C-alpha cells in the first residue's frame, strides 16, 4: 500500500512533539510504522527507539511490518505500556525492593488475592465484592484520583468506612509483594514510582530512548500521560497518533483530554491529520460523520471516503428481542448465500447480555459463531490448566499458583495439591519428590500411588527439556492437560485442546518458561474467530467486517441509561456508536426492538433519531411493527 500525501507528510515530519489525528480507517498503523522506519533509516538507532501500543497483537504486527520494511533493523522496544513497564521493572525494580523474577497476575488472580484479604475481615464478602473494589481501585490508579475520594463519591460499600477500605488496599499490596506478584495497575504504579522516587533511575531510563512513538493515544489515562511526558522530558522527540472520536475507555480511566489538550503540554507541537477512509463505502462514512458531529468536545476534523458510495445503511425496527434475533439470523443467512464468508460478518452490541437471543437463533440455524465479549481465552479453565501445569517447572514463591497444576491429576485433591506445591516452592525441582516425602508428610501416605504417578508423568515432561522449551510445553499439553480435558470436558475437549495449541503457538523459540508465562499474563483478549463474530463494541475496536449488525439500538440501552444525564458520558457513548458504525466495510444494519423482555416500551436510540431528523437520506428505515412515531 502506497502512502497518500497526508500519510507521506506524517512520515517525513520532523522529530519534535507531533500529534497525528487519524480518523477511522485512514491507515494510521501503516503510517506510524512507516514513520518509525523512515527515521530509523535516516537518523534514529532502532535499539534506542520506543514504540508503545495498546495491545500485544498490535505490537507483534508492528514489529513484523517494521521487519518487512527493513529486515536488518529490528525494533527491540515495541510493546504495550504494561509490557514495557514489566521489562523496566525487572531491570530496575530492585531500587524499590522488587525482585527480578516477579510474576504478573491476571485480573482474575488479582481479584482472588483481594478476596482473601477481604475475607479476613468481619464483613461477609463475595468474589463479586472483590471484583467491584478492585475495579474502583484500578480507576483511582489510572485516572489519578485519590482512592478515598473515589469511594466517598460512589454508593458502593456503604457498610465500610473509606479509611478501612484504604487500609485493606494496603494489605492487598503487601499480600502481592509477599507472593512476589504484580498486577497490571502495579506495573504502571511502580514505574511511576521509579520516576518519582529514584532520580538516578529516571535519568537512566530516559537515556535509553532517543525518540518515543505512541499509538492509540486517545486511549491513554493520566498515569500513562505522565509516564510518556517523563520519558521525553529531555529530548521531546515524541509522536502520538490517535483519534479523539474513538476515545471510548473513560470507564477505566482514559481521558480524551490528553489528545484534545496536547498543545497545552507541548506548545510547539505540530498537528497533522489523516482524513481519507480506505475501509468503508461512502454512505457508511457519511453516516458516521453525521452522527459524531453532534459531539461538541472534539477536534474539527473530517473523514473522506476513498471508496464508492455503496449501499445505504439500514435501520430496522422489530417487535421484541426474539424477532430481533430472528431478523438478524435471516439476514445473515442471506449474506452467506450471497457469498459473504461467516468470518466476515459481525453482530455488535453495547452489553454482553444482549448476545443471548442471537446465540440461540444462530445455534438453531446451525450457523457457526464466536463470542468475543465474554471470558478471555487466557482466563478459560483449559488454558489456565496449561498455565498452572507449566508453573510446576518454573521457580516460584507462590504455592497458590502451582497447586492447581497438581489438581489436574486423578487422586490429587486440594489439600494434597497444596502440600505438594509448598514442597515444590520450598525445595525446587526435582528435590520436592525426595524419598523422605512420605516420612515428613504422613498424611500423604494414603495418596502415595497417585503422587508417584504424578511424579512419573512430570518427569517424562521434564525430560523433554533436553530438546527445547517448546517440546516441554507440548509434552505438558499432551501428557497432563489433554487427559484432564477428555475427562472433564468430553463434549468439546477437542476444541479446548486446539485453543491450548493456539496459546502454545505464541511461544518464541528463544523464550524460557518463566518469560513465556510472563508474556501470557500480558496478552490481550483473543482475536481469533470461527464463523460469525458476536462482540461488544469495546472488544470490536480495531477490527472490521464486510457486514455488521448493530443490535439493541434503543434509548437506555445504547446510549446506556446511566449516561443520559451526563453530557460528558453521553459524548463518550456517541463516540462508541461512531466506532461501531465504522467497523463495517460494505453492509451496515442497525436493529431496534420496541419491547423489552419485561414488556417495557423501548424507544429508538437518540443516536438514530438525531440522524433521521438531521439528514434523512443517511439511513434506509424499515419496520415490521408499528410503534410510536420516530
N, C-alpha and C positions, 0 to 999 in steps of 0.2 A: 504494500500500500504506500503510495507516494504521499508526500506531505503537501497540504494545501498552503496557500500564502500565510494564513493565520498561524497554522502549525509551525511552518518554517520560521516565522518571526519569533515564536516562543523558543524554538530550538536554539537559535543563534543570539537571543537576547543576552546581554552581559550578565556576569556573575555578581549580582547585587540583590538586595531584597526584592523578590519578584513574586507577585501574585498572579496566577493564571486562573481566570474564571472560565471553567469549561462546562458547557451545557451537556445535557444528557445525549449520549450517542455521538459525541463530537471527536472521539478518538483521543481522549486525554492520556490514557496509559501509553498508547502508541507514541504520542508526542513527548511525554515525560521521559520515556526510556531513550528516545532519540536525542533529547536534550542532554541527558546524562552521558550517552555515548559520544556525542559531539564534543563535550567539554573534557571528557577523559582522554579523548584522542588528541585534543588540542592543547590542554593545559593541566588538567587535574590528574593526580595519581589515583587510579581506581581503588587502591588499597586504603586510601585516605578520603574516600567519598562515601557518605552515609545516605542511604535511600530508605525512608520509613514508609511502610504500607499499613493498611488496616487489617489485612488477612494474610495468613501464611500462604494461601493459594496465590494471592496477588504477588507475594514476594517470590515464590517459585517461578511464576510466569514472567516476572520482570527479569529475574536472573537469566532465564532461558532466552528471552528476547535480546538481552544485552549480549549474550554469548553469540547469538546468531548475527548480530550487527558487527561484533568484533570478537572472534573466537579466542584471541590472545589476551583479552582484558576481562578477567573475572572480577566481579564485584563481591568482595567478601563481607561487606557490611550492608546487607539488604535484609529487612525483616520488619515485623510489627514492633510497635512500641514495647510490648511485653517481652518479645524475643530479644530485642536489643538490650532491654533492662536486665534480663537474666544473664546475658553474656557479660555485661559490665559488672554486675554484682558478683558473679563467680570470680572475676578478675580482681575487683577492688572492694568487695563487701566485707573483707576482714577488718577494714577500718571501722566498721560498725558492729563488729563481733559476729558477723555471719560466716558460716562455714562454706567452703567452696562447693561441697557436694550436696547442697540443699536440694530438696525436691519440690517442684512446682505442682501444686494440687489443683484439681478441677473445682469448679463451683460446687458440685455435689459433695466432694470430700470436705471442702471448707464449711459447708452447711452442717455436716455431721460433727465436725470438731466443735463448732459453736454450740450445737445441740448438747454435746456432752458438758460443756461449760454451763449452759443454761440449766441443765438437769441437776446440777449440784446445788442450785438454789432451792428455796422453799416453794417456789411457784410451780404449778403444773404446766408443763410446756409440751409442745409437739414439734416435729421437724418443720412444720409449716411456720411456727413462730421463729425458728432459727432462720428460715429462708427469708421471711419478711424483715427481720432485724439485719441480716447480712445485706439485703438489698438497700436498706436505708443507710447503713454504714458505708457501702460502696458509693452511694450517691454523694455522701458527705465528703468522701475522699476525692472523687473525681470532679465534683463541682466546686471544690474548695469551700465547703461550708462546715461550720462547727457542728459536730455530731449532736451535742446537747441542744443547740438552736434548732436543728432539723427535727429532733424528737418533739420539742415543745410546739413546733408549728404543725405537727401531724396529730391525728387522733389514734394512732397506733399505740399499743402498750400503755393504756390509761392506768392500769393497775401497778405499773412500775414507775419509780421515780427516775427522771432522766439521769441523775447522778449515779444511781445504782446501775443503770444500763451502761453508762460510760465506764464504770469500774469493770463491768462484765466484759466489755470490749478490750480492756487492758488485759484481763485474764485470758481472753481469747488469743491475743497477740503473744502472750507468754507461752501459752499452750502450743502454738505453732512453732515458736522458736525451740521449745523443748523437743519437739518432734523433728526438728530440722526441716521444716516445710515452709514455703511461702505461697500465698495465693496471688491472683492477678493484681489485686489492689496493693499488696505488699511490694510487688516488683516496682511499681511506679513510686510508691511512698519512699522506699529505701533509696531508690535512685535520686529522688528529690532531696532526701536527707543527706546523701553523699555530697551533692552540690552545695547544700546549705551549711553543713557542719564540718566538712573537710575541704578547706580551700585548696590544699595542695592536690588532692584527688580531682577536684573540679577542674583545676588548671590542666592536669594530666589528661583527663577525658576530653576537654576542649581541644587539646593539641593533637588528638587522634585524627581529627577530621578537618579537611580544608574547605569542604562545602557540604551542605545538607539539603536534601530534597524530600519533600513530604507530599504523599498522595492523599486524596480524600480529606483535604484539610477542613472541609465543612463539618467533619465528624469529631474534631478534636475537642477535648474538655479543658478546663482551665489548668489542670495539673500538667497536661501534655503541652499546652501552650507555653507554660513556664519552663518546662524541660527543653523544648526546642529553642526558645529565646536564649536560654543559658548556653546551649551548645554553640550558637553562632555569635555569642556576645563579642568575641574578639575580632572575627573577620567579616561577619554579616553577609556571608555568601549563602543565602537562603532562598530556595524556590519552593513555593507551596502551590498545589493545584487542587481545585475543588469547585463546587457549585453550591452556593447558598440555598438554591431552590431544592436541593436534595438533602438538606440537613434535617434528619428525622430521628435522632437519638437523644433528644433532650431528656427523656425519662431516665437515662442513665448518666447524665451529667454533661453531655455535649452542649456546646454553646455556639450558636450561629454567629454570635457577635465576634468571634475570633476572625472570621473571614470578612464580615461586614465592616469591622473596625481595624483592619490590618494596617492601614496607612497611619492610624493614630499611634501605633507602636513603631512603625517604620515610615517616617515622613518622606524619606527619599525613595520609597518603593516605586517600581514600575509595575503597572497593572495591565495585563494583556488578556484577550478574550479568545475563546474558541466557540464559534456560533453556528457551525454547519453540522446538522444532524445527519449522519450517514446510516442510521439504523431504521427509522420508521418512515412509513409513507407520509406524504404531506398532510393528509387530513388528521392523522393522529398527532403530528407535531403541532398543528394549528389548535387542536382541541386542548392539548397540554398547555400551550401558550395562553389560550383564552382563560383557562382555569387559574393558572398561577398569577395572572395579572391582578387578581383580587387581593393578593397579599400586598401589604404596604411596606414592610421592613425587608427590603431586598435590593440587590444591585440592579440598576436599569440595563439589563442585558436582554438580548433577543435570541431566538432559536430559529434557524432557517433550514428547511428540509432540502436535502440533496436529491431525494427520490421523488418519483411522480406522486400525484395526489392519492391514488389508491382508493380503497373502499371507505365509505363514510362509517365512522364508529356508530354502534347501535346501543340504544338504551331500551331495555325490555322490562316490563312490569308483569308479575305473575301474582297469584293469589297468596301463596304461602311458601314456606321453606321446601316442602316436598315438591311443589310444582317448579320451584326454582331449580332444584336438583335434577328433576326430570328434563326440564328445558335445556340445561347445560349438557346433560348426558346426550340428548338427541342432537344438539348442535355439534358436539364433539364427534359423535358417530358420523355425521355428515362430512365433517372436515377430513376424517380419516378415509372415508370413501372417496373423497375428492383427491386424496393423495398426500395429505399432510401427516407426517410421522407423529406417533403418540408423543415422542420425546420433544416435539416442537410445539406442544400445547400446554398451557398452564391455567390453573384456576387459582386466583389470588383472593385473599380475604383479609379483613382487618384483625380479627382474633381467631385463634386456633379452633375454638369450639364450633365455628361456622363451617368447618370442613365435614362434620359428621354425616349430614344428609347427602353430601356429594359423594363421600366414600361409599355409602350404601348403594347409591344409584350406579356408580361405576362398577362396583362389585357385582351387582345384579346383571349388568350388561356384559360382564366378563371383560371389562376393559382394564388393562394394567395401569397402575399409578404408583407414585411415590409421594409420601407425605414428608415435606421438609420442615414443617413448622412444629414438630413435636420434639422428641428426645434426640439429642445429638448422638451421632454414631458412636463416639468415644465414651458416651455415658450408658450405652446399652449393656445388658448383662453379659453377652458373649464377648464383647471387646474388653469389658472390664475384667472378665475371666482371664483373657490372654495377658493383659497388663499385669495382673496380680501374679500370674504364673511366672512371667519374666522377672518380676521383682524378686523372686526367690534366688535368682542368680546374680543379684546386684547387692552390693553392700549398702544397707540402710539402717538407720537408727530408730525406725518407726515400725514396731511389730504389727501394728494395726493395718499397715499397708501390705504386709506379706501374708498374714494369716488367711485371707480369703483364697489365696492360691492353694494352700493345703486343703481347704474345704472342697476343692473340686474332686478330690479322690474319695472313692467309696470307703465308708467306715471311719472317716475323719470328720468329727463334729466340731462345733465352735470351740469347746474347751480344749480339745486335743490340738486343734489348729493353733490356738493361742499359745500353748506351751511350746509347740514346735517353732512358732515364729519368734518367740522370745529367745529360744536357744540359738536359732539361726542368727538373729541380730547380735547376740552376745558373743558367739563363737565363730561365726562366719562359715563359709563353705570350704571344705566338706566336714569340718570338725563338729558341727552340731549333731551329726549322727555318729557319735563315738560309742564304743562298746558299753560305756557306763551310763548311757542314757536311761536305761530302764532301772538301774540301781538308784540314780539320782531322782528319777521321777516314777515312783512305784505305781502311780495312778495310770501310767501308760501301758502297764504290762498286759492288760486285757486287750489293748489295741495293737499289740506287738506285730501281729501278722499284717495288719493294714499298714502300719508305719513302715514295715520293711518293704512292702510292695511300693509304697510311695518313694522310698529311697532308691529302689531299683529303677523305677521309671525316671526319676530325676537324674540319677547317674547316667542313664542312657542318653538323656537330653544333653546333659553337660558334656558328655564325651564328644559331641559334635563340635565342641569349641575349637578343636584342632583344625577343623575345616574352615569355618568362618562364623561370624556372629549371625549372618543370615541363616546358616544351617542350624544353629541353636534355636533361633526363633521359629523356623519351620518345624523343627522336631518338637518344640513345646506345643505348637499348634496341633500337630498330628497325634502326639502321644498323650497329651494331657487334656487339651481343650476339646478336641473332636469327640472323644468318648463321652465327655461330660455333656456336650451338645446333643449327642444321639440319645442319651438317657433322659435329659431334661426338656428337650425341645424336639421330640420325634417328628412333628408335623412340618417343621421348617428348619431343621438342623442344617440342611444344605445351603440355604440362603444365608444363615448366620455364619456358617463356615466361610462362604465366599466373601462376606463383609470383613471377616477377620483377615482373609488373604489380602483384601484391598488395603487394610491398615498396614499389614506387613510390607506391602509394596513400597511404602514410604521410607523404609529403612535404606539409608545410603550405604554403599559398600564399605566406606571408611568409618562408619559410626560404631561406637561401642554401645552396650545395652543401656547404660545409665543415660547417655546422651540421647539415645532413641526415645526412652521413656520421658525424658525432659521435653523433647520436641513434641511428643504426642500430647502432653498436657497443655501445650500452647497452640494446638491445632484448632482450626475453625470448625464450624458445623460442616457436615458432609454435603458436598455439592453433586455427588453422583446421583443419577436418577434412572429408574426403569419405568418407561411408559410416561403417562401424563403426570405433570408436576402439580401437586397441591401444596400451597405455601402461603404463609403470612407475607404481607408486603415487605415487612422489615427483612425477612430472610430472602426475599427475591431481589433485593437491591444488588445491582451489578450484573444481573442476569437478563436474558432476553429470550423471547419465543416468537414464532410466526403468529400464533393465535393466543390471545389472553382473554379469559373471562374474569371479570371483577364482580364478585357477588357481595350481597349484604349491603347494598347501597341505600341505606335509609338513615334518617336523622336520628342520632343517638347511638347508631351502630358504626357509621362512618360519615361524619366525624363522631367520635365517641361522645356520649352524653356528658362526661365529666369535663370535656373541653369547651362546651358551648358557652360558658360564662366567662371564659378567659380568652381575650383576643390573641395573646401570645400562644396559648396552646392550640387555638383554632388555626392559626397560621401554620403551625407545625403539622397539624392534621391535613391541611391543604397541600403542604409540601409532600406529605406521604401519598396523597391522591395523585399528585403530579408524577411521583416516582412510579406508581402503579401504571398510569397511562403510558409512560414511556418505556415500559418493558416490552411492548408489542411492536412487531415489525409490520404485520400485514392486516390482521383481523383483531378488532377490539370490541368486546361486548360487555356492557355494564348491566347488571341484573338487580332488580329490586323486588322484594316480596311485600305485599300490603299487610299481611297478618303475621304476627309472631306466634311462636309455639303456645304462648299463654292466651292468645286471642286478641292481643292489643293491636291497634292500628299503627302501622309504621309508615310515616310519611317519607317520600323520596328525599334523598340527601340534598341538603342545601348546595352542595358542590355541583349537583346536576341542575337544580332549578336555576342557579345563577348563570349556568351555561346556556340554558334554554331561553332565558329572558334577555341575555346579552347578545347572543349570536345564534339564532335559531337554526342555522344551516350546518352547525358543527356536529350535531347528533341526529341520527335517524331514530325516532321514537316509535316503539312497538308496544302493544299492550294486549294481554289476553283477558284481562279482567277490568272491570270498571271501578275506579277508586276516586277519591277527591281530585278535583282539578289540579293539574300541575301549575 
